[in-house]
Amino acid sequence: MQKIWYGNSFRLGVLGGGQLGRMLIQEAINLNVKVHCLDPDKQAPCSELATTFTVGSLNDFETVYAFGKDKDVITVEIENVSIEALEKLESEGKKVFPQPRVLKLIKDKGLQKQFYADNNIPTAPFRLISNQSELNSHLDFLPFAQKMRTGGYDGKGVKIIKDADVFTTGFDVPSVLEKFVPFQKELAVMVSRNERGELAVFPSVECEFNAEANLVEFLFSPAAISTEIEQKAEEIAKDIIVKLDMVGVLAVEFFLTQDNQLLVNEIAPRPHNSGHQTIECNTTSQYEQHLRSVLNLPLGNTALIQPGVMINLLGENGYEGEVVYEGLEEALSIPGVKPHIYGKEITKSFRKMGHITVVNKDLEEAKVIGRKVQQLIKVKSK
Amino acid sequence: MQKIWYGNSFRLGVLGGGQLGRMLIQEAINLNVKVHCLDPDKQAPCSELATTFTVGSLNDFETVYAFGKDKDVITVEIENVSIEALEKLESEGKKVFPQPRVLKLIKDKGLQKQFYADNNIPTAPFRLISNQSELNSHLDFLPFAQKMRTGGYDGKGVKIIKDADVFTTGFDVPSVLEKFVPFQKELAVMVSRNERGELAVFPSVECEFNAEANLVEFLFSPAAISTEIEQKAEEIAKDIIVKLDMVGVLAVEFFLTQDNQLLVNEIAPRPHNSGHQTIECNTTSQYEQHLRSVLNLPLGNTALIQPGVMINLLGENGYEGEVVYEGLEEALSIPGVKPHIYGKEITKSFRKMGHITVVNKDLEEAKVIGRKVQQLIKVKSK
């Protein structure tokens, strides 16, 4: 008989204590699942909410191993962790979801791209290089994006290279060069799978980026795409999680090209920024779904309840210090504005400080309100 | 300028640390409002989630006064608290919502009934008695419910008296005798008001009671009533909160008589069992609305998003000990089943251990699933 997954006798360990962990805890409260977090920042968003909160490095083998040893299931809310420690825990019989081999693959954008190529998953053409000097041998491949194979996150570690002149500014680390493909839209699909192999996929969403920060700034649910493209995106997402043989939720980001081809951009094996709106807009949220997946519970229904727009609240450029949310109270007076403030005391330029979901029966009206809210709320320092 | 209500510099104090406080905290996380609880039970549902959790008596003047002194706003999730301490805090300039005078009125069912009578609020005829022996002078009033003026809660402190033979089992304390009125339905409306006087009312719900425990067991949203009765119920609810000059959310329970008259049964000045389903079914939940009210923020939109059925998970009669939820995992496989487990380690006969909201586009289908879930989940001890 499986161990009871709720109450004090069961311990779910989460590597990372940021906003994704915080929203996971909010859902875990409903199921009375006890969440224990490890994070290097003692003031991380989960610090006051986790059943226990351990301050320590996510990349230190001993720290992660010691943290995982007394947990029943271990999961992550960030990929940049000691995979070696997770492998050891797994080899000792611990449940680690997503599995360490999946984290290893995804953490390295080169291996990730190779995985797509090997499994007939559509993605933009790519090449691998070891250092900056090799950029010169890829003049024929311009324009392209140079992506650091490891260590990039939240828009960092990516450079768009349009001509040979900017080769000098390229990263001097092992990188993927990804052919620049003109696209009409960026889409994202959240898919999940539990240990017994059940699959569930959320309807696609559409993402709009802040060009300056290279971060998702605006997200629409559902995506304005044809049923055919919707089905194709969902199929590709399911195909990836099955071929990865992965347990947990997986975010799949797509480019929809100008000729209506879907190309996989990146994947992330955890709850993701592009699934925040599921809290209000879908029967089951991505956070609840992640819990259901890693605890091997039946997966939840992913149906859309209502359209929504998600706006990331990024720290205003040039402000650093104790945070203040200008315009938040005025935004609260607008029907359907649902704030999620992450509880970070200190704001920095482009730091993710919170998000707003705007729900409305009519997506177009939600977009209008979303734009207004985006103008209204300014994340500044006191 | 008003003090900023989010972050560490603002402290919301809540008297009580039960499930209502727990769900209030879940919403407070979204707004990054720091919630500090006082409760006599060190294992209360809020104990691990509150920013600080103080163990102490809610009825002890000194304990409540000391707890409230360093808070910015004080509210309650239970009425049975030291009103004297709250009055002193209020007299010293603290914001206390609901106001102590409202708690005083509502805590005493005799004063509550008199308030309805004085303010032309429809309610069943009543009489007041001081002790059991006086029951004999009210033969002409049979059948009636005898309700203890103070101290009753969760179905305790109420007795249905149909004939003079059972006078010997009546309570020997000051009581309200309420004329038994045959009714077709029991309804409930949540209404809220902030300090600047804004009002918002949630659509009516329909309640079904467990006759044995005299507790709400089953709740449907929206209520199957005419637009005319819906409007009337909402008007009465608004009328009550305005006449009380109260800040916070207020639950108003009604009898709908066989000739379609609405009679106010009871009111409760806080989030309430009959508003649980607002978490999933309405744009704003009663918990978020309570926070918005007591923090003097704009009130949220109360529109129904989707129909729902709420089922209280009561401890099975005869079981006491470490809790186990039989059938919960099977219930999770049914689309639209949203569990809320309150985190109480010990179950007792009829103890409120959690609730399930079943959401569905079709209320009738939600009811069918709700009945099934009610049969499926048994709250027992190990």
Interface residues (C-beta under 8 A of the other chain):
Chain A: I4 Y6 G7 N8 R22 Q26 I29 N30 L31 N32 E48 L49 T51 T283 R292 L297 P298 G300 N301 A303 I305 Q306 V323 V324 Y325 L328 E329 L332 S333 P335 G336 K338 P339 H340 I341 Y342 G343 E345 G354 V359
Chain B: I4 Y6 G7 N8 R22 Q26 I29 N30 L31 N32 E48 L49 T51 T283 R292 L297 P298 G300 N301 A303 I305 Q306 V323 V324 Y325 L328 E329 L332 S333 P335 G336 K338 P339 H340 I341 Y342 G343 E345 G354 V359
